[in-house]
Amino acid sequence: LRGTGAVGKVMLMLAISEDGAVTDSIVICGNHQDFTASALRGLKSARFSPQKNDGVRVGSVANLPLVFIER
């Protein structure tokens, strides 16, 4: 889609472990399968700051909106 001016939008729901790794993901919506595939590939190396409860790291669920634009 490079060079077409297409804008991609993908919304993911993520399960994040207590060490910040993505353990599961669900595509809530996406406007093109190529943008969705790219978003899912990016999750393989993604790390997040885990949520804390009383100072203890805990797993959590989060929504992640992604927008792809060409620069």
Helices and strands as residue ranges (DSSP letters): E 8-16, E 22-30, H 33-43, E 51-53, E 56-58, E 60-68
